[in-house]
């Protein structure tokens, strides 16, 4: 149905203005004053901002890990995302050594099919670089539109790849037009520190953080940046948590390297002390990299403000406290890594960022949507409000105050990492390709409505690191 959104304040990564939006056939057809269209449904957004739909570049839905599977699948996870103002996710497709990449991709398509209520794409994990993998990668890009590859530098004997694999992936990505993503922690050092802690009888959740100190993240981030320089390639560092990693990314960018950094809401507002909660409650806050000492938070906020970090992902990877996190009682290494973040990513960035003056309103849109669309081959279809773009829109009340709680969230998991936190600003209605998924805070979407997104190659829309402007 044709729709007109009236009386809202439109906010993009570059502009803030009052205008009406005409939506036809799932796209933005016109932007202007006092728009009229016979038969159109009129939506009043008075007192609200109208943002482009959020894009979450970092989710793990229906993912096997540590002998269990994440609690949220592509249905509950995307419903929660929509309530949080996110209209597109990019999930990580895990691969197995010795198996065709196509097999893993088909598995992930089956996970999402008929379940997603918003649009989605995949990143592809690279665990080995063989002749077969190198032969298959061009087909993955051409046929599946998967233009980002993930390499783990941690999780020894599970996901961790060696430096040769990372370097060869960087070389291949340069030739193929893909963006290489890294989980940057020194897995070998973590493996040593973990075994040492267990041998000394240190088994509580806090030792998850103490055996993964910020230095191992900083070292791995610097190493990945140097390998990127050697390959003349491009790099995206996921879930940056600490000053040491920010420093390495900033140094690389100052040298002119094509390096980008993402952080997550949990690292902006939670700290290492949460892992010390009694009665094993600290297990709720076990994810990797771990939470840091509180002083790192302002470093991350400043890095977002000054452009040293550019995006915010959720790293959604939810496990129930009861029955899943509890698998690690008596051994912190057996606590499934991950937390429920997908629903509160946008609200926390707005409340703690915009409302507290840490970032501007336009920076907020850039960080949670626009820059992600540009980096991952979705712009200008996604990530902005412009004629011809998909009508992925969030009608957002900037003045609503609420308390985050597992009692009211829409994720399937039995706890919320931000329990009791007060935030200001909340999505009221959310549209994906012109159709309401959430309307007046009620779910009206449909499982299976979400479409799989084939993404353009990296660099198709070139982003200058100097002036941060997009040129087509």
Secondary structure, DSSP 8 states (H G I E B T S, - for coil): --EEEES-EEE-SS-EEE-EEEEETTEEEEEESS---TT-EEEE-TT-EEEE-EEEEEE--S-EETTEE-S--TTHHHHHHHHTTEEEEEEEE---TTS-HHHHHHHHHHHHTTT-SSEEEEEEE-----HHHHHHHHHIIIII---EEEEES-STTTT---HHHHHHHHHHHHHHT-EEEEE---HHHHHHHHHHHHHTT--STHHHHHTS-HHHHHHHHHHHHHHHHHHT-EEEE-S--SHHHHHHHHHHHHTT-EEEEEEEHHHHH--GGGGG-TTTGGGGG--SS----TTHHHHHHHHHHHTSS-EEE--B----TTTTGGGGTT-GGGS---B--TTTHHHHIIIIIITTTSS-HHHHHIIIIIHHHHHTT-TTTSSS--TTSB--EEEEEEEEEEE--TTT--SSSS--TTTT-EEEEEEEEEEETTEEEEETTEE---TT---B-----TTSSEE-TTT--EE-
